[in-house]
Amino acid sequence: MQELSEPDAKRQAARGPALRAEIEHLSPGYFALVMATGIVSIGLDLGGIVVLSRVLLWLTAASFVVLWVLYIWRAVTHRSAMLHDFRDPETAFAYFTVVAGTDVLAVRLLQEGLGSIAVPLLFFGAVLWFVFGYLLPWQVFMTRDGRPILARTNGTWFVWAVASQSLAIGMAQVQPLFAEDAEWISILAVLSWTVGVAIYAGVALLVLLRIIHFGITPREFEPPFWVAMGAMAIAVVAGTNIVDMQSTPMIDATRTLIGGTIVVFWSFCVWLIPLLIGAGVWRHVMHKIPLGYVAALWSIVFPIGMFAVASINLGRVESLPLVESIGNITLIIAVVVWAIVFLGMLRHIVGVLSRTIRGLRS
């Protein structure tokens, strides 16, 4: 192997901490950026704010492409780190953000009438959902490294349920494009919605048992715990989409049941919100844990945006104007929170790039 010259060696060493370390430690859950931006775009489209919605749509698409490049880069250059994340109970389920992000982008593209792009994305998301749905839990539950798995459950586990519900929304949205296969699509929509609800119940029980048996510190109460609310909110969105689907035997058999449960799920979301806000005060105000930009903050933006969309959809489908008004107000909050986190991300990116450039010049 050819040795590096002294200047080249210095440049490589200098840019290593700034760029290489950033790729090596890239969050497995960074596709929450796609989920969050996409769902806010969907909410703005429902609210009739078309121009801003389209801006966020293209930001969603750009983020999707860039993140795939970065993930592949990490898989090639830092394979051991990525495999570790796949097997670690604290990080593995964050990879379900790839599934949910793909489906959210596809649904927004369908709203824009871009079915030729959206349908392949949904198919890709369905394949990922099937593969990850068996592979990731197997990797986690078969892990035996001397540390109890229950003590390592966290908010990212709820993304497993989110991924399933995102597929249900996609199937409901795509049904009108495939009239001849409407029955099969409706079965897959109801199946993924039901699986998502069951997974949510199981994960909620595991997280509750973790808190009861092992406790949780303010530092451990990280932003992904907000997905506990977001996963329930997306079940409401998926449910409203299924209730609104064209009539098929499967839809007719479940419409009343799903229509009733989504109201209950929405109410549970409302109950969770003050609890999560209070936990944030406990973490950052009472225990002085700094609030700076981390990729996990997108796990707060997504639930807020999803609750807004859930409220708007539920209000319209079930003729509940007050619920729809709550959704419109929450949508404004979601846009503000999205903007704050997005600016924080841009500042972080600029910092990484500036350190890299300084390293190249030194």
MOPE-V358153 format. One line per field, one symbol per residue. burial: # if it has 16 or more other ideal C-beta (glycine too) atoms within 10 Angstrom, else .. Layout:
burial->???
This chain:
burial->..........#..##..##..#...######################.#...#..##.###.##..#...#..#...#..##..##.########################...#..##.##..##.##..##..#..##........#..########################......#..##.###.##.###.##..##..#..#.....#...##########################..#.##..##..##.##..##..#..##..#...#..#.....#...#.########################.#..##.##..##..##.##..##..#.........##..#...
